[in-house]
Amino acid sequence: MIYQENLERIAKENEFFRRVLYTGKKTQLVAMNLLPGEEIGEETHAATDQVFFFASGAGSAVIDQKPRPVREGDVLFVPAGTLHNIRNTGKSSMKLTTMYAPPEHPAGTVEKTRNDALAASH
């Protein structure tokens, strides 16, 4: 199956913390929405590369404990094995998409809030 959508529109319209858009054999596309002051949470994917595309908002990407600013239009590639976190430091929602290679979440996953995501991971 082929997946084709306007990625910027999909990201900006997404209201869920995490919504898996498409899962292929080797890659997964996910839309995310971080509320003001919210973060993804510090994590490392041992065998998974992750690419973030920031559609709106502003924040901080903390890579190996070093913060760097991110904003609308930025892309960030995080190689497998790298400690990372994304924080929304702005006053409005941060809309982004991320790609995992290989896939990280079950196909079709929708987690409305960060608390839902944390509960699902336990």
Buried (B, 14 or more C-beta within 10 A) or exposed (E): EEEEEEBBEBBBEBEBBBBBBBBBEEBBBBBBBBBEEBBBEEBEBEEBBBBBBBBBBBBBBBBEEEEEEBEBEBEBEBEBEBBBBBBBBBEEBBBBBBBBBBBBBEEEBEBEBBEBBEEEEE
